Amino acid sequence: MTEQFGTFDFGLDEAQEGRAARLHRECVIVDVLFQGPVGYRVFDDEMNKELQTRLKETHDTLGTFSYGLEAPIRRAFAGRMDEVKDHWDASGITCGNRQVEMSDVRHIRERSFAFVQKQFDYFPWLTKALTAGDIRRAHETGTHAGLMSSQVMLGPWRDLDALAWAHDSGLRMCQLTYNNMTAVGVGSTERTDAGLSAFGVDSVKAMNELGIIVDTGHVGRMTTLDACEVSEAPVVASHTAAQGVFNHARGKSDEELRALAATGGLIGIVTVPFFLGAGPSVTINAMLDHVEYVADVAGVDHVAIGTDWPMQLPQWMLSDLLQPIFAETGFRPEDKLVATQQLAGFDDYRDFPNITRGLVGRGWSDEDIAKVLGENFVRVMGAVCG
């Protein structure tokens, strides 16, 4: 029996299903931070064996994990994985980010940018999103756009020239820090939060000048508020949740939500189950609860989608690689992360239509659904990047 995606039971009638399908087809849809587009279902025995052998030979957990994220794209380069395009098409997503590493180590940084650039060079259906217009053109032509973004601003080197180089290479969104404290500022799971450093202030100003979106997804409360105060352009939290719904360190307080909105920015809501609710059986309805809460607190003009979940990897990689990586990247035992937990109603990028269907079921207007799905981000990108 063929698996069906985007069919979570919201109790929609025929007219509602038709409306949801139309909206998902007609709207510009942006996943502000995603790991896709393919899921764990594409990993065959050959791919699993290759990754397991790599791990055994190198003992490099993080490196094998990163290589696993890249593996489907590398197969697509070789003409052996049509699913990369097919699943992106089926998701309905116009634009998703293509992640690069703003590493202090130059060859790592350059290798990362080269790998992403190769995707734009190789796939005729993927365009680099340098401006908001690039996203709209992708939608109009039935192709896709990739937003080059990084989850970590530079660390101890304090090298703003590298930021300028990255912008020249296509970087259009950069997160200030990832959980931990760096030379820029403090992440969301540190024991204390001192806010932005002096270099962090300079970084935000440089990003404003260059036209790079300031991202606070994994950033601590005070650092987020500082970024909103310092920035002269919209600030985003590309992938987070609302602490007012579920009090988790990776979420944003009402104060932060309002501060981000006051800059003209936005808050992208994740599909990561343990950031959305407690227990092993969190569903997509919890994610939609966060969407509605942020719309109420910050305004519907400031809500977006940033799914942020590497559910495309096989279970053994999630348990053997991602689970220990959580601790290495600043997450704590009290954060209660279970790498193999999935969100019911979103365990494949082809389930993305469930977000549109769920908002229809909750009585949202066409205009407001369009804002959340992509128009809010396109507006922010236009304001920052042109």
Backbone hydrogen bonds, N-H to C=O, Kabsch-Sander energy under -0.5 kcal/mol:
donor,donor_aa,acceptor,acceptor_aa,energy
10,F,8,F,-1.2
17,E,13,D,-2.5
18,G,14,E,-2.2
19,R,15,A,-2.2
20,A,16,Q,-2.7
21,A,17,E,-2.4
22,R,18,G,-2.1
23,L,19,R,-2.6
24,H,20,A,-2.6
25,R,21,A,-1.6
26,E,22,R,-2.6
27,C,23,L,-2.6
29,I,27,C,-0.5
30,V,373,L,-3.2
31,D,95,C,-2.7
32,V,30,V,-0.8
32,V,305,I,-2.9
40,Y,311,M,-0.9
42,V,39,G,-2.0
43,F,40,Y,-1.4
44,D,42,V,-0.9
48,N,44,D,-2.4
49,K,45,D,-2.6
50,E,46,E,-2.2
51,L,47,M,-2.2
52,Q,48,N,-2.6
53,T,49,K,-2.5
54,R,50,E,-2.1
55,L,51,L,-2.2
56,K,52,Q,-2.2
57,E,53,T,-2.3
58,T,54,R,-2.2
59,H,55,L,-2.6
61,T,59,H,-0.9
64,T,60,D,-2.3
65,F,61,T,-2.3
66,S,62,L,-2.6
67,Y,63,G,-2.3
68,G,64,T,-2.3
69,L,65,F,-1.9
70,E,66,S,-1.5
71,A,67,Y,-1.5
74,R,70,E,-2.4
75,R,71,A,-2.2
76,A,72,P,-2.1
77,F,73,I,-2.2
78,A,74,R,-1.3
79,G,76,A,-1.7
80,R,75,R,-2.8
84,V,81,M,-1.2
85,K,82,D,-0.8
86,D,82,D,-2.5
87,H,83,E,-3.2
88,W,84,V,-1.0
89,D,85,K,-2.9
90,A,86,D,-2.3
91,S,87,H,-1.9
92,G,88,W,-1.1
92,G,89,D,-0.7
93,I,88,W,-0.7
94,T,29,I,-1.6
95,C,29,I,-2.3
96,G,145,A,-1.7
97,N,31,D,-1.0
98,R,147,L,-2.9
99,Q,97,N,-0.5
100,V,149,S,-2.8
102,M,100,V,-0.6
103,S,101,E,-1.4
106,R,104,D,-0.7
108,I,105,V,-0.5
109,R,105,V,-2.3
110,E,106,R,-2.9
111,R,107,H,-2.1
112,S,108,I,-2.2
113,F,109,R,-2.2
114,A,110,E,-2.3
115,F,111,R,-2.2
116,V,112,S,-1.8
117,Q,113,F,-2.8
118,K,114,A,-2.2
119,Q,115,F,-0.9
119,Q,116,V,-0.6
120,F,116,V,-1.3
121,D,117,Q,-2.2
122,Y,118,K,-2.7
123,F,119,Q,-2.4
126,L,123,F,-1.7
127,T,144,H,-2.5
129,A,146,G,-2.9
130,L,128,K,-1.2
134,D,131,T,-0.7
135,I,131,T,-0.9
135,I,132,A,-0.5
136,R,132,A,-1.9
137,R,133,G,-2.6
138,A,134,D,-1.8
139,H,135,I,-1.9
140,E,136,R,-2.4
141,T,137,R,-2.0
142,G,138,A,-0.7
142,G,139,H,-0.8
143,T,138,A,-2.2
144,H,125,W,-2.5
145,A,94,T,-2.4
146,G,127,T,-3.0
147,L,96,G,-1.5
148,M,146,G,-0.7
149,S,98,R,-1.6
149,S,147,L,-0.6
150,S,173,M,-1.8
153,M,175,Q,-0.8
158,R,155,G,-1.3
160,L,158,R,-0.8
162,A,159,D,-0.7
163,L,159,D,-0.8
164,A,160,L,-1.8
165,W,161,D,-2.3
166,A,162,A,-2.4
167,H,163,L,-2.2
168,D,164,A,-2.3
169,S,165,W,-1.5
170,G,167,H,-1.4
171,L,166,A,-2.7
172,R,148,M,-2.9
173,M,148,M,-1.0
174,C,213,I,-2.5
175,Q,150,S,-2.5
176,L,215,D,-2.2
179,N,177,T,-0.6
179,N,218,H,-1.1
180,N,178,Y,-2.8
182,T,185,G,-3.0
188,S,218,H,-2.8
189,T,179,N,-0.9
190,E,179,N,-0.6
190,E,187,G,-1.0
197,S,184,V,-2.5
201,V,197,S,-2.3
202,D,198,A,-2.1
203,S,199,F,-2.4
204,V,200,G,-2.4
205,K,201,V,-2.3
206,A,202,D,-2.4
207,M,203,S,-2.6
208,N,204,V,-2.3
209,E,205,K,-2.3
210,L,206,A,-2.6
211,G,207,M,-2.3
212,I,207,M,-2.7
213,I,172,R,-2.5
214,V,234,P,-0.6
215,D,174,C,-2.4
215,D,213,I,-0.5
216,T,236,V,-2.6
219,V,216,T,-1.3
220,G,186,V,-2.5
224,T,220,G,-2.6
225,L,221,R,-2.5
226,D,222,M,-2.7
227,A,223,T,-2.5
228,C,224,T,-2.2
229,E,225,L,-1.9
230,V,226,D,-2.8
231,S,227,A,-2.5
236,V,214,V,-2.7
237,A,266,L,-2.0
240,T,268,G,-3.0
243,Q,241,A,-0.6
243,Q,252,K,-2.4
244,G,252,K,-0.5
245,V,242,A,-1.6
246,F,242,A,-2.1
248,H,246,F,-1.7
251,G,248,H,-2.1
252,K,241,A,-2.8
257,L,253,S,-2.5
258,R,254,D,-2.5
259,A,255,E,-2.0
260,L,256,E,-2.8
261,A,257,L,-2.1
262,A,258,R,-2.2
263,T,259,A,-1.0
263,T,260,L,-0.7
264,G,261,A,-1.8
265,G,260,L,-1.9
266,L,235,V,-0.7
267,I,302,H,-1.9
268,G,237,A,-3.4
269,I,304,A,-2.0
270,V,240,T,-2.1
271,T,307,T,-2.5
275,F,272,V,-1.6
276,L,272,V,-0.6
276,L,273,P,-1.3
277,G,273,P,-1.6
284,I,344,A,-2.2
286,A,283,T,-1.6
287,M,283,T,-0.9
288,L,284,I,-2.1
289,D,285,N,-1.8
290,H,286,A,-1.6
291,V,287,M,-1.9
292,E,288,L,-2.4
293,Y,289,D,-2.2
294,V,290,H,-2.6
295,A,291,V,-2.1
296,D,292,E,-2.0
297,V,293,Y,-2.5
298,A,294,V,-3.1
299,G,294,V,-0.9
299,G,295,A,-0.8
302,H,299,G,-2.0
303,V,300,V,-1.0
304,A,267,I,-2.4
305,I,30,V,-0.5
306,G,269,I,-1.9
308,D,33,L,-2.4
311,M,309,W,-1.6
313,L,310,P,-1.7
317,M,314,P,-0.6
318,L,314,P,-1.9
319,S,315,Q,-2.5
320,D,316,W,-2.6
321,L,317,M,-1.9
322,L,317,M,-2.3
323,Q,318,L,-1.8
325,I,321,L,-1.6
326,F,322,L,-1.8
327,A,323,Q,-0.8
328,E,324,P,-1.4
329,T,325,I,-1.7
330,G,327,A,-1.2
331,F,326,F,-2.1
335,D,332,R,-1.8
336,K,333,P,-1.7
339,A,337,L,-0.6
341,Q,338,V,-2.1
343,L,346,F,-0.6
344,A,282,V,-2.1
344,A,342,Q,-0.7
346,F,343,L,-2.7
351,D,348,D,-2.4
352,F,349,Y,-1.6
354,N,351,D,-2.4
355,I,352,F,-2.0
356,T,352,F,-0.8
357,R,353,P,-2.7
358,G,354,N,-2.6
359,L,355,I,-1.9
360,V,356,T,-2.1
361,G,357,R,-2.4
362,R,358,G,-1.1
363,G,360,V,-1.8
364,W,359,L,-2.2
369,I,365,S,-2.2
370,A,366,D,-2.3
371,K,367,E,-1.6
372,V,368,D,-2.0
373,L,369,I,-2.6
374,G,370,A,-1.6
375,E,370,A,-2.4
376,N,371,K,-2.4
378,V,374,G,-2.5
379,R,375,E,-2.3
380,V,376,N,-2.0
381,M,377,F,-3.1
382,G,378,V,-2.3
383,A,379,R,-2.0
384,V,380,V,-2.1
385,C,381,M,-3.1
386,G,381,M,-0.9
386,G,382,G,-0.8
